[in-house]
């Protein structure tokens, strides 16, 4: 089932600008490191420290941008779906292939997993939202279209992590790795937290 979009699509130029800024800064750092390695006999130690600090700053900017984007989406979805429960998740490496079984082909998903979504659910069903300040519902399923909600493990551009597994009547297996905080962040949830999350979804589905 293709989800109905409730908001405007993200502005591609804004997203592209942020990504290109990070990539551009990274390329400058790499170029400078190559020069330093080539001339390592004449390297100023202070310059090496500054370059290392620059790398850390770029990594921090990248993480900060993704966290801010996720929290913006979380707030917008909360306004569009009042009364629904929300939790930020990462896609397992298989999610892009699996949602095709639901008639959805989503561009720009990492083959290694790690694409961020907001998982939303209520007594009426479950949804996956993507985007920043103008998110859209990528997938929207009534509970009648869901066969089960269980605990499992998923790879979201990392080693195996505790995950929520939503199996659908259309034989798709949607594996989602939750963040430790419902509003997002950089740390994954532990097994006990994922267990509680699965329990909450089953309760909304009125599953015993």
Buried (B, 14 or more C-beta within 10 A) or exposed (E): BEBEBBBEEBEEEEBEEBEEEBEEBBEEBEEBBEEBEEEEEEBEEEEEEEBEEBBEEBEEBBEEBBBBBBBBBBBBBBEBBEEBBBBBBBBBBBBBEBBEBBEBEBEEBBEEBBBBBBBBBBEBBBBBBBBBBBBBBBBBBEBEBBEBBBBBBBBBBBEEBBBBBBBBEBEBBBBBBBBEBBBBBEEBBEEEBBBEBBEBBBEBBEEE
